[in-house]
Amino acid sequence: MARKRSRPYTSDDVEFIHKNYAAMTAAEIAEKLGISKFQVSKIVSELRKHIDLPKKTAKRPNPILEYLKKAGLPIKEEKATKAKGGRGRKKKT
């Protein structure tokens, strides 16, 4: 199966991503502009080096939770777990 080729992005694409990144998912932006999700994330990472982009407000819904709600099954509440510490071995003092 051949891979879908995407076009090179333009400054108009960068402007669109800057304005809509917080409200749309990367997949939605990529589909609307006709570029790949990889290109969207590449533009976003480059923009973050130079300006402060707002945090994401649009997130992909969890398909498992959607199924449980649709089926009317109860959902367990997650307990906040306390982190024990850092990663790996303890440093020698």
C-alpha positions as CSV (number, residue, x, y, z in Angstrom):
1,M,0.0,0.0,0.0
2,A,1.4,3.3,-1.0
3,R,2.0,6.0,1.6
4,K,0.0,9.2,1.3
5,R,2.3,12.1,0.4
6,S,1.6,15.5,1.9
7,R,2.5,18.8,0.4
8,P,5.1,21.3,1.8
9,Y,3.6,23.6,4.4
10,T,3.4,27.4,3.9
11,S,3.3,30.5,6.1
12,D,-0.5,30.5,5.8
13,D,-0.5,27.0,7.3
14,V,1.7,28.1,10.2
15,E,-0.7,31.0,10.8
16,F,-3.7,28.7,10.8
17,I,-2.0,26.3,13.3
18,H,-1.0,29.2,15.6
19,K,-4.6,30.5,15.7
20,N,-6.3,27.1,16.0
21,Y,-3.9,24.8,17.9
22,A,-5.5,25.1,21.3
23,A,-9.0,24.4,20.0
24,M,-8.3,21.6,17.5
25,T,-6.5,18.3,17.6
26,A,-3.4,17.8,15.4
27,A,-5.3,15.3,13.2
28,E,-8.1,17.8,12.6
29,I,-5.7,20.5,11.6
30,A,-3.8,18.1,9.4
31,E,-7.0,17.0,7.7
32,K,-8.2,20.5,7.2
33,L,-4.9,21.8,5.7
34,G,-4.0,18.7,3.7
35,I,-0.7,18.2,5.5
36,S,0.5,15.4,7.7
37,K,0.1,15.2,11.5
38,F,3.9,15.0,11.7
39,Q,4.2,18.3,9.9
40,V,1.7,19.9,12.3
41,S,3.7,18.7,15.3
42,K,6.9,19.9,13.7
43,I,5.5,23.3,13.1
44,V,4.2,23.4,16.7
45,S,7.5,22.4,18.2
46,E,9.3,25.1,16.1
47,L,6.7,27.7,17.2
48,R,7.2,26.8,20.9
49,K,10.9,27.7,20.5
50,H,10.0,31.2,19.6
51,I,6.6,32.0,21.2
52,D,4.3,30.7,24.0
53,L,1.6,28.6,22.5
54,P,-1.5,28.1,24.7
55,K,-2.1,24.6,26.2
56,K,-4.4,22.2,24.4
57,T,-8.1,22.3,25.2
58,A,-9.2,19.9,22.5
59,K,-8.3,16.3,23.3
60,R,-9.2,13.1,21.6
61,P,-11.8,11.3,23.7
62,N,-10.9,8.0,25.3
63,P,-12.7,5.3,23.3
64,I,-12.9,3.0,26.2
65,L,-14.7,5.5,28.4
66,E,-17.0,6.3,25.5
67,Y,-17.9,2.7,25.2
68,L,-18.5,2.3,28.9
69,K,-20.8,5.4,28.9
70,K,-22.7,4.1,25.8
71,A,-23.1,0.6,27.3
72,G,-24.3,2.2,30.6
73,L,-21.6,0.4,32.6
74,P,-20.2,1.9,35.8
75,I,-16.8,3.6,35.7
76,K,-14.4,3.3,38.6
77,E,-13.0,6.6,40.0
78,E,-9.3,6.7,39.8
79,K,-7.4,7.4,43.1
80,A,-4.6,9.8,43.1
81,T,-1.4,7.9,43.7
82,K,1.5,9.4,45.5
83,A,4.8,9.1,43.6
84,K,7.5,7.3,45.6
85,G,10.4,9.2,44.1
86,G,12.5,9.6,41.0
87,R,13.5,7.0,38.5
88,G,16.2,4.4,38.7
89,R,18.7,3.9,41.5
90,K,19.4,6.1,44.4
91,K,22.5,8.3,44.2
92,K,25.4,7.5,46.5
93,T,26.1,10.3,49.0
